[in-house]
Amino acid sequence: MKNNIVLLVLLFIAIVACQQSNVSIDTFDKVSEITVYDSIYSDEEDALGVITDIEIWGDVLVAKHMRDEYSFSFISVANGKLIQRWGKRGEGRDEFLDFGSGFTIKDSLLVFVEQMKKSINYASIQAILNARSIINIVKENYPYNVDFRPMRFCFLDNQKVAVGAFKEGRLGVLDSNNNIVDCYYDYPFNCGKVEGLYRGSVFQCDIKSNKKHDMFAISTYVSDVFEIFQVSDDGIHRIFVSPFRNEPKIWEKGGRFAIDYDNCIAGLMKMAVSDDLICFTYSSLSYTEAAAKDITSKEILCFNWKGEKVKKYILPFPISNFCVDEHYIYGVRYFDDKTVIYRFGLS
């Protein structure tokens, strides 16, 4: 009798797990259609380049740009004014050969990678806002070799975690002295014939950290796959993998592999995090179809740091990029040759 009960319990768990995996990642019990919002900033008077990443620091929005004289702009949420622009390409003082992939804010520091020099740069945001003529930039080199090629970093108390191309696994981990730390976690989906370093080149992803709780999240582009990791004294532990239905699909030609954009969903596109939430813009269209719409979306999917669904927000119009804090979504929209940043309440 006891054995029968155990079997029934196991069968029930298996059925529930199967049902959960068949539920689309964008199916939420709580859905909020946002109709009230306000405009924070427009670049009508001072045109900015395309915003590739955006973060919130206190009441200042920090945006990273492409095809612009400056790589960063700093915008006041309180008055909607452009406070400062900073970050020129070059080889002079306070100039950089490149600004890497993405950026992050660690405490009061703007942190970005100069990939051509294999260095991580730390700049005081307050010094930039104060328009000091000389900004004291702290630089540190990170390892980069044939087997270890980090692209995007997140920063925790004593470790740096990167996604990129690695001989083994999907994570590159550095200790406080920038020594490589063994941390092997494989991709949560079948990579097929793609092996080693090529996995990181083909299956690209984003990474964001929750420094308050020593956690980080990784999302895989052109899919509905995201993972949550917890950092503790005894190492890094993967605590959640989304029950995905749409893993990246690839094609092969002449021994080379690439993403099959026609047959992959755009899925989880931009990721933004706060102390409480992991949020994504999402599209169920194929990546090719979404690209024709400039990779924008009206849907924001919000999860907690256990991977549980919290709420789906439907915005009044599509946005291309965004960030979140405890109270608001800040979304970037392009129209009529303008860049406008809007603020939507998290209710």
C-alpha positions in Angstrom: 0.0 0.0 0.0 2.8 2.4 1.0 4.6 1.7 -2.3 1.5 2.4 -4.2 1.1 5.8 -2.5 4.7 6.7 -3.4 4.1 5.8 -7.0 1.0 7.9 -7.1 2.9 10.9 -5.7 5.7 10.5 -8.2 3.1 10.2 -11.0 1.4 13.3 -9.8 4.7 15.3 -9.7 5.5 14.1 -13.2 2.1 15.1 -14.6 2.3 18.6 -13.0 5.9 19.1 -14.3 4.7 18.1 -17.8 1.7 20.4 -17.6 4.0 23.3 -16.5 6.4 22.7 -19.4 3.5 22.9 -21.8 2.4 26.3 -20.5 3.8 29.1 -22.6 6.2 31.4 -20.9 4.0 34.4 -21.7 0.9 32.9 -20.0 0.3 34.7 -16.7 -2.5 34.6 -14.2 -2.0 38.3 -13.5 -2.1 40.7 -16.5 -2.1 44.4 -16.3 -2.8 46.7 -19.3 -1.1 50.0 -18.7 -3.0 53.1 -19.9 -1.5 55.8 -17.6 2.1 56.8 -18.3 4.3 59.9 -18.7 7.1 61.1 -20.9 10.4 61.4 -19.1 12.7 62.7 -21.9 12.8 63.4 -25.6 16.0 64.1 -27.7 14.2 66.4 -30.0 16.6 69.3 -29.2 19.7 67.2 -29.0 19.6 64.0 -31.1 21.1 60.9 -29.5 22.3 57.8 -31.1 20.4 54.5 -30.8 20.1 53.3 -27.2 21.5 49.8 -26.9 21.3 49.5 -23.1 19.8 51.5 -20.3 19.9 51.4 -16.5 18.6 53.5 -13.6 20.8 54.9 -10.8 18.8 56.7 -8.2 16.9 59.3 -10.2 19.3 59.3 -13.1 18.8 57.2 -16.3 22.1 56.0 -17.8 21.9 55.1 -21.5 24.5 53.6 -23.7 24.5 54.5 -27.4 25.8 53.3 -30.8 26.7 55.6 -33.7 27.1 58.6 -31.5 29.9 61.0 -30.6 29.4 60.0 -26.9 28.8 56.5 -25.7 26.8 57.4 -22.6 24.1 59.9 -21.7 22.8 60.8 -18.2 19.2 61.9 -17.9 17.4 63.3 -14.9 14.1 61.5 -14.1 13.1 64.4 -11.9 13.1 67.1 -14.5 13.6 65.2 -17.8 16.8 67.1 -18.7 19.9 65.7 -20.2 22.5 66.2 -17.5 25.7 65.0 -19.1 27.1 63.1 -22.1 30.4 61.2 -21.7 32.6 58.5 -23.2 34.5 59.3 -26.4 36.3 56.8 -28.7 40.0 57.5 -29.1 43.4 57.1 -27.5 43.5 60.3 -25.4 42.9 60.8 -21.7 39.4 59.5 -20.8 39.0 58.1 -24.3 38.5 54.4 -25.1 39.0 52.2 -28.2 35.6 50.7 -27.6 32.9 50.3 -25.0 32.2 46.6 -25.2 28.9 44.8 -25.0 26.5 46.4 -22.5 27.5 48.1 -19.2 26.5 47.8 -15.6 26.4 50.0 -12.5 28.2 48.8 -9.4 27.5 50.9 -6.4 28.2 54.4 -7.7 30.5 53.3 -10.6 29.8 53.0 -14.3 31.4 49.8 -15.3 32.1 48.8 -18.9 34.5 46.6 -20.9 37.1 47.8 -23.4 37.3 44.6 -25.4 40.2 45.7 -27.6 42.4 46.1 -24.5 40.8 43.3 -22.5 40.2 45.7 -19.6 37.3 46.5 -17.3 36.9 50.2 -16.6 35.3 51.8 -13.5 34.3 55.5 -13.7 32.6 57.5 -10.9 29.1 58.5 -12.1 29.1 61.5 -9.7 32.4 62.7 -11.2 30.9 62.5 -14.7 27.7 64.3 -13.6 29.8 67.0 -12.0 31.5 67.5 -15.4 35.0 67.2 -13.9 37.7 67.7 -16.5 39.6 64.7 -15.3 37.8 61.5 -14.4 39.8 59.0 -12.4 39.3 55.7 -14.3 40.2 52.5 -12.5 41.3 49.8 -15.0 41.9 46.2 -14.5 42.8 43.6 -17.0 40.8 40.3 -17.3 42.1 37.0 -18.8 41.3 36.3 -22.4 42.8 33.3 -24.2 42.0 30.6 -26.8 39.7 28.8 -24.3 38.3 31.7 -22.3 36.6 34.6 -24.2 34.2 36.6 -21.9 31.9 39.1 -23.6 29.4 40.4 -21.0 30.1 40.6 -17.3 28.0 41.0 -14.1 29.7 41.9 -10.8 29.0 40.4 -7.4 30.8 41.1 -4.1 33.9 38.9 -4.7 33.4 37.5 -8.2 32.8 38.5 -11.7 30.6 36.2 -13.8 30.7 36.4 -17.6 28.9 35.0 -20.6 30.8 34.5 -23.8 32.7 31.7 -25.5 34.4 29.1 -23.3 35.9 25.7 -23.9 33.7 24.2 -21.3 30.3 25.3 -20.1 28.5 28.5 -20.5 30.0 30.6 -17.6 33.3 32.3 -17.1 34.0 33.1 -13.5 36.8 35.3 -12.1 37.7 35.7 -8.4 38.6 39.0 -6.7 42.1 38.8 -8.2 40.8 38.1 -11.7 41.9 34.5 -11.6 39.8 32.0 -13.6 37.6 29.9 -11.3 36.3 26.5 -12.4 32.5 26.6 -12.7 31.0 24.1 -15.1 27.3 24.5 -16.0 26.2 23.2 -19.4 23.6 24.8 -21.6 20.1 23.8 -20.5 19.1 22.8 -24.0 20.4 20.4 -26.6 23.2 22.2 -28.5 23.3 19.5 -31.2 26.6 19.3 -33.1 27.8 22.7 -31.8 30.7 22.1 -29.4 33.1 24.0 -27.2 33.8 27.6 -27.9 31.4 27.7 -30.9 28.5 27.3 -28.4 29.0 30.7 -27.0 29.3 32.2 -30.4 26.1 30.6 -31.7 23.9 30.6 -28.6 24.4 34.2 -27.4 22.9 35.5 -24.2 22.6 38.3 -21.7 23.5 38.4 -18.0 22.3 40.6 -15.2 23.0 40.5 -11.4 21.1 41.1 -8.2 23.9 42.3 -6.0 21.6 42.6 -3.0 21.0 38.8 -2.9 24.1 37.6 -4.6 22.2 36.2 -7.6 22.3 36.6 -11.4 20.1 35.7 -14.3 21.0 34.6 -17.8 18.7 34.8 -20.8 19.3 33.1 -24.1 18.4 35.1 -27.2 15.9 33.8 -29.8 14.3 31.5 -27.2 12.2 31.4 -24.1 15.1 30.1 -22.0 16.3 31.9 -18.9 18.2 30.7 -15.8 18.8 31.9 -12.3 21.9 31.3 -10.3 22.7 31.8 -6.6 26.2 32.6 -5.3 27.1 31.3 -1.9 30.2 30.6 0.1 30.5 27.1 -1.4 30.2 28.2 -5.0 27.7 29.1 -7.7 24.4 27.1 -8.0 21.9 27.1 -10.7 18.5 27.2 -8.9 16.1 27.7 -11.8 15.7 27.0 -15.5 12.5 28.2 -17.2 10.3 25.4 -18.5 11.0 26.4 -22.1 9.2 25.3 -25.2 11.3 27.2 -27.8 15.0 26.5 -27.7 17.2 28.1 -30.3 17.2 26.4 -33.7 20.3 26.2 -35.9 21.3 25.5 -39.4 24.6 24.0 -40.7 26.4 24.8 -43.9 29.9 23.6 -44.7 30.6 22.7 -41.0 29.5 26.1 -39.8 26.6 26.8 -37.6 24.2 29.7 -37.2 20.9 30.6 -35.7 17.9 29.8 -38.0 16.1 33.1 -37.5 13.1 32.2 -39.6 12.3 29.2 -37.4 13.2 30.7 -34.0 10.9 32.9 -31.9 12.2 36.3 -30.9 11.2 35.2 -27.4 12.9 36.8 -24.5 14.5 39.9 -25.9 15.7 42.7 -23.6 16.2 41.8 -19.9 16.0 44.2 -17.0 16.3 43.4 -13.3 15.7 45.0 -9.9 16.1 43.7 -6.4 12.7 41.9 -6.7 12.1 41.3 -10.4 13.5 39.8 -13.6 11.7 41.3 -16.5 11.8 40.7 -20.3 10.3 42.3 -23.4 8.8 39.3 -25.2 7.6 38.4 -28.7 6.1 35.1 -30.0 6.9 36.2 -33.5 9.8 34.6 -35.4 13.0 36.6 -35.0 12.8 37.5 -38.7 9.3 38.9 -38.2 10.3 40.7 -35.0 13.4 42.2 -36.7 11.1 43.7 -39.4 9.4 45.5 -36.5 12.8 46.7 -35.0 12.8 44.1 -32.2 10.1 46.0 -30.3 7.4 44.7 -28.0 4.4 45.8 -25.9 4.7 42.8 -23.6 6.8 42.9 -20.4 7.0 39.6 -18.6 8.0 39.9 -14.9 9.3 37.0 -12.7 10.6 37.0 -9.1 14.1 35.7 -8.3 12.7 32.2 -7.7 11.5 32.1 -11.3 7.9 32.4 -10.4 5.6 34.4 -12.6 4.6 37.7 -11.0 2.7 39.7 -13.7 2.6 40.5 -17.4 2.3 44.1 -18.4 0.8 45.2 -21.7 2.1 48.6 -22.7 0.1 51.1 -24.9 2.8 50.9 -27.6 5.9 48.8 -28.4 9.3 49.7 -26.8 12.8 48.7 -27.9 14.7 48.9 -24.6 13.9 49.3 -21.0 15.0 49.2 -17.3 13.1 48.8 -14.1 13.3 49.9 -10.5 11.0 49.3 -7.5 8.2 51.4 -8.8 8.5 51.9 -12.6 9.3 50.6 -16.0 11.3 53.1 -18.1 10.8 52.3 -21.8 12.6 53.6 -24.9 10.5 54.4 -28.0 11.5 55.7 -31.4 9.1 57.6 -33.7 9.1 60.7 -35.9 13.0 60.6 -35.8 12.9 61.1 -32.0 13.9 59.0 -29.1 11.4 59.3 -26.2 11.7 57.6 -22.8 8.5 56.9 -21.1 7.7 55.9 -17.5 5.1 53.3 -16.6 3.9 52.4 -13.1 4.4 48.9 -11.7 1.1 48.3 -10.0 
